[in-house]
Amino acid sequence: MKLVSIRIITEDTGRLVGFYEAITGLAATWYTEDFAELVTAAGTLAIASTRTVALFKPGAARAADNHSVIIEWRVDDVDATYRRLADGIGEVVQAPTTMPWGNRSLLFRDPDGNLVNVFAPVTAEAIRRLDR
């Protein structure tokens, strides 16, 4: 089995796609007005309107109601990324901090309240673990 994407359900697809395009520098591919993807070498972030949920099972997913998943993006320099994004990311949950497991991490919320972690491995052990 291979993990290929994470999908966020939202009430405002355009706003959320625009946010992720701005923070990642990636251009989304729109397949319909209700569904877009940002493709990276590691996987895809899909963003879909609440209208798409009815295609699976009505009520199966609720927009802006995530309290357990963190969307993580690896960068080369967390502090430089923070300076670049500071004016556009809204609520910062944790300013750049080096975590006990060796990653430097910036945690903030996207417009729907989902947690986003921008991180870089900074210790030799973390670099080895993430570069295998």
SVG drawing of the C-alpha trace seen along z (x, -y; Angstrom):
<svg xmlns="http://www.w3.org/2000/svg" viewBox="-26 -41 51 43">
<polyline fill="none" stroke="black" stroke-width="0.4" points="0.0,0.0 1.3,-3.5 0.1,-6.7 -0.5,-9.1 -2.6,-12.0 -4.2,-13.8 -7.5,-15.5 -8.9,-18.5 -12.7,-19.2 -13.6,-22.8 -16.5,-25.3 -14.2,-27.6 -12.1,-25.7 -10.6,-28.8 -9.5,-30.4 -7.8,-27.2 -6.2,-26.4 -4.9,-30.0 -3.5,-29.7 -1.6,-26.5 -0.3,-27.9 1.0,-30.9 2.8,-29.0 4.3,-26.3 4.9,-28.2 3.2,-25.4 0.5,-25.9 -2.7,-23.8 -4.2,-21.8 -8.0,-22.3 -10.0,-19.4 -13.5,-20.9 -14.6,-24.0 -14.9,-21.7 -11.5,-19.8 -7.9,-20.8 -4.5,-19.2 -1.1,-20.5 1.4,-17.8 4.8,-17.3 7.5,-14.7 6.4,-13.0 2.6,-13.1 -0.4,-15.2 -2.5,-17.6 -6.0,-17.5 -8.5,-20.2 -12.2,-19.6 -15.5,-21.3 -18.0,-20.0 -20.2,-19.3 -17.9,-16.4 -18.7,-14.6 -22.1,-13.7 -20.4,-11.6 -19.1,-9.3 -21.6,-9.5 -23.4,-12.7 -21.9,-13.9 -18.9,-11.6 -16.5,-14.5 -17.0,-18.0 -15.1,-21.1 -13.0,-23.1 -13.4,-20.4 -9.9,-18.8 -8.5,-18.3 -6.1,-15.5 -4.1,-15.8 -1.2,-18.0 -0.3,-18.7 3.5,-18.7 5.8,-20.4 9.6,-19.9 11.7,-22.9 15.4,-23.7 15.3,-26.6 12.4,-27.0 13.4,-30.5 13.7,-31.8 10.3,-30.3 8.8,-31.9 10.1,-35.3 8.7,-34.8 5.3,-33.6 4.8,-35.7 2.4,-38.2 0.2,-35.6 -0.2,-32.7 -2.6,-34.0 -2.5,-32.2 1.0,-31.0 0.7,-28.1 4.4,-27.8 7.2,-30.0 10.2,-28.2 11.4,-25.8 13.8,-22.9 11.9,-19.8 13.3,-17.0 13.3,-14.6 15.7,-16.9 13.4,-18.9 13.1,-22.7 9.4,-23.3 7.0,-26.2 3.3,-25.4 0.4,-27.5 -3.2,-27.2 -4.6,-27.3 -7.8,-29.4 -10.0,-26.4 -8.1,-25.9 -6.1,-22.8 -2.6,-22.6 0.3,-23.1 3.9,-22.2 6.7,-23.5 9.9,-21.7 13.5,-20.9 15.7,-18.2 18.6,-19.9 20.3,-17.2 22.5,-14.5 20.0,-11.8 17.0,-13.6 18.7,-14.3 19.7,-10.5 16.1,-9.4 14.4,-11.7 16.9,-11.3 16.8,-7.6"/>
</svg>
